[in-house]
């Protein structure tokens, strides 16, 4: 789709769609959020690329997280254009969930990615829906994405006391068998609890790991506080495991209040919260192979990619993030629902634990 066609079909009206997670607003009843009601120019530059661990898969340092909200499902032309623009600007990895709060995405994303399938990598989270077996679900993946294999598939990590412990380890074993058959290129796991990592690496040779990392949730340590400890990224790289980060803006439940705080602190400056947050990750020293974020508008695509084209972080951005962090350390737990409180386990505590980087 040409940019002129996209604009005439209402893209500028959709630029204002908010940053929060999948909402309950009816289709086309979209509120023009104040903080998104600005024009973001199309960035110019080159997207950095790297290998995912030792898999041989060359990926862009920034990935398109295709989380979506109900109120923007009906904007299919705009959504497809965003994806084509992201690809044209250097993104070659697209992370897709199917049913997240009833926002089904496999079918439309399969259509959007079909013309560029040979040039991109598809990343999925292995979950079964509607009573399907593992095998039935995976066959569905191949059909909907019109492909003979899926580049990257992950299954959640759970401790032995979790009720889903057995089923997810069963999924992991099957994914490794599918990898041997050429149906999967790389198998990974996201970690929401650092203590689960040792259990996983004592069991499976993971290809990549995905974990929360941002200016607020930036704990990257493993084990006790001895002087000779390895940070999480160092440990992963020693094993040849790919290092991927998520929640660059601190997650769906915090991005809204953090954006409001940022606007109050930087009301008269050109500093943008999203760019500052991404540059924090880029300059953190962990050198992630890739960082995923969800993007709901064309402005998000341009702004976020622009941070990777121009990665240098200035003092004003560091100051803004430090001010937000100071507020968050006292109030963030009140903004998180009970089922999301685990995220605070990754929040930096004064002097208690060593971190990869502090702004």
N, C-alpha and C positions, 0 to 999 in steps of 0.2 A: 504494500500500500504506500502511495506517495505521501509525503508530509503534507502537501496541500489538501489532499483528500481527508487526511486524518483531522486536520484543524477544522475543516468545514463540517465535519460530522460531530463536532462538539467537544474536541479534546480540551480546548481552553476552559470550558465549563467544568471539565472533570479534574483539572489541575488542583482544585481545592480539596479533594477528598482527603480525609484525615489520616493519621498515623496509627491509630489503635488497631487492635486485632479484629477478627471477623465479628461484625456487629449484627444487631437485630433490625437495622433500618431496612425498610422495604426497597426493592429495586427502583432505581431512578430517583429516590427521595434522598438526594445527596446534599449534605450541608457543605457550604463553602467555608472551610475552616480558615480562620484568619491567618494562621502561621504558614499556610500553604498557598495563599492568594498572591503569590509573586511569580514573576516570569524568570525561569532559570534558562540561560542560554545553553545551547548545545556545546559540550566541551570539545576542545581540540587537544589531541595528544595521542599517546600510545599506551595501551593496557599492558602492564608487565605480565609475563608468563613464567611458569615453573613446572617442574615435575611433581606429581603427587607422591611424596615419599620415594619409594623405589619401584613404583608400579609401571613406570614407562608412560603413564598417562600425562600428557602435557595440558595443564589447565591455566585459565586466567586467575590472577591473584584475587579477583573479585568475582563472586558468583551471584546469580539471580535467584533469590529466594522467592518462590512463587506463592507465598501465603496470600490469601485474598479474603476480602470481607464480602458479606452477602450483598451489600448495597452497591457493589461495583461489578457483580457477576454479569449483569446485562450489558456492560460496556465492552462487548467482545472486540469490536473493531479497534478501539483504543488500546485494549489489553494486548492484542496481537501486534499492534504497531510498537508498543513499548518493548516487546520482546525482540522484534526485528531491529529496533534502534539499539538495544543493548548488545545484540550480536554484532551489529555493524560497528559499534564502538569498542569491540574487543572482548566481550564476555562470551565464553564458550562452554560454561557449565550452568545448567539450570536444575535447581533443586525443587522437586514437586511433591506435595502432599495431595492425597485424593480427598478424603473426607475430614476436613478440619472444621468443626462446628458447622457441619452441613454445607461446607463450601467445596463441592466436588470439582477437582481440577484435572484429573488424568485425561479425560476425554477432550476437553478444549485445548489443553496444553499439547496433547498428541497432535491435534490438527495444526496448532500454531508452529510446532517445531518440525513438522513433516518436511517442508521445503529445505530446511537447513540441517536435517538429521545427521548427514555425513560429516558436518563441520563442527558439531557440538557434542557435549557429554551430558547424559541424563543421570541425575542423582535422585534416588528414591529411598523412602523409609519403608521397610518391610512390615506391612500390617495386613491382616486379613479382614475383609468386610463382608457383611450380609451372609454370614455362614459359610463362606468359601474356605476350602482347604488352602494350605500353602501353595501346592502345585496349581490349583485352579487360579489363585490370585496372581501367581507369577505368569501364567499363560495369558492372563488378562493384561498384564503389563505389556507383554510383547505385542499383543494385538492392538491395544490402544495407542502405543507409541510407534507402531508400524516398524518394528525392528526385530532383529534376530538375537539381540543381547541388550542388557542394561549395563551401562558403564560402571556405576557405583551404586551399591545397595547397602543399607545399614539396618541394624536391628538394635533396639534399645538395650542398654546394659542395666541389669537389676541384680541386687544382692540376693544371697541365698534365702533370706527371710521374706522376700517379696512374693506375693501369690503368682506373679507372672514369670518367676525365675525359670521354671521348667520349660514353658512354651517358648520363651525367647531364646534359650540356649538350643532348643530343638531347631528353631529358625536359623540360628547361626551355623549349626552343623550342616543344614541343608544348603545354605548359601555357599559354604565352602565347597560342597559337592557340585553345585551349579557352576562355580568358578572353574572347577576342573573340567567341566564339560564345555566351557566357553560361553555360557549363558550370562555370566557376570564377570566383569573385568577386575573389580576391586570390592572387597568387603570391609565395612567399617562399623564403628559404634559411636554414638554420642554419649558423653558422660555428664551426668547431673550430680554426681557424688564422687569426689576424688577417691574415696576408699574403695569403690568398685573397680578401679583401674587395675590394681594388683591381681585381683581375682581373674580378670579377663586375660591379662597377659601371661598368667600361669596356665591358661587353657588354650588360647587361640593365637595364631600369628596374624594379628590384624593388619590390614593394609593402610588404614587411616583412622584417625580419631578426631571427633568434633567436640569442642567444649566451649562454655561461655567465656568470653573475654571482652572487656571494655574498660573504660576509665574508672568504673565503680566496682565491677566484679572482675578483679584481676589477680586472683590467687592462682599461681602456677607452680606450687610446690608439691613435693611428694615425700611422704614420710615424716620423720621428726625434724628437729631444728638443728641438726649437726652442721658444722661448717662445710662438710664435704658433700652435702646433699646435691642431687641433680634436680633442676627444675623440671616440670612436666614436659615442656618442649624439648629440652636436652635429652631426657630419657627416651622420648619417642624417636628422636632422630638417631640416637645410638642403635635403636632397633630397626631403623629403616622405615619407620612408620610415618605416614603423612600427617601433617599438623594442620588442622582446620579449626577456625573459630566461628562462633555464632553469637547472636545477641550483641552486636556492636553498639546498639543504642540502649542497652540494658534490658531489652525485652518488652513485649507488648504492653505490660501493665505499668511499666515505668517510663516509657518513652513519652507519653503524653505529659505527666507532671514534670519530667525533666525538661521537656521542650518549653513549658510555661516558665519554669525557673530560669532557663537560658534566656528567654525573651526579656525577662525582667532585668537580668544582669547585663545583657548586651543590647538593650533597646535602641541605642543610638550608634551602634557600630555595625560593621559589615560582617562580623563573625557569625557563622551559621553553625548551629549545634550539630547537625548531621556531619558536616565536613570535619569539624573539630573532633567528633567522636571517632570517625573513621581514621583520621590522621593519627590519633592516639594509638590505635591498633597497629597501623602501618609502621609507626616509629617506636613501637614498644620493645623491639629487640627480639621478640619471639619469631619473627620472620615467618609468619603463617603461610603455608602453601596457598591457602585460599580463605577468604572470609565471606560468609553468607549474610545477606540481609534481605528482608522482605521489602518489596517496592510496589506501591499502589498507584503511583502517578508518573507521568512522563517527567515531571519536575524531580521526583525522587531519583529516577534513572540518571538524569543529567548531573544532578548535584553529587550523587554518590560516586559516579564514575569520575567526575571532575576531581574528587579527592585523591584518586589513584593516579590520575594524570599529573597532578601537582601535589605530591605527598609531603612536602616540607611543612612542618607545624610551627606556627609563630607563638610568641609569648602571650599574646592576647587570647589565643585559643586555649593554651595551657591554663591560664588564669581563670577563664570561664569554666572549664571542666573541674578545676579544683574547688571553685565556689559551689558548683552543683553537688560535688561529692560531699562537701561539708554539710550541706543541707540534708543530703540523702542518708548519711550515716545516722541521723536522728529520726528520720521520718519514713524512709523507704519501706520498712517492714509494715507500716500502716497502709501502704498503697497496694500491697500484694495480697491476693486472696489466699486462703489457707493452703490450697493445693499447689500454690506456686512459691511458698515460703522457702523451699529448698534452695532457691536462687541466692538467698542471703548467705548460704554457706560459702559462696565464692566472693563475697564482698570483703574488701580489705579491712583488716582489723589493725589498729595501731600497735606496731612492734611485735605482735604476737606471732606472725608468720612471715616468712620471707616471700617476696614476690618477684616476678620477672622484671617488673618495671613500675615505677610510680612517676606520675607527671610532676 
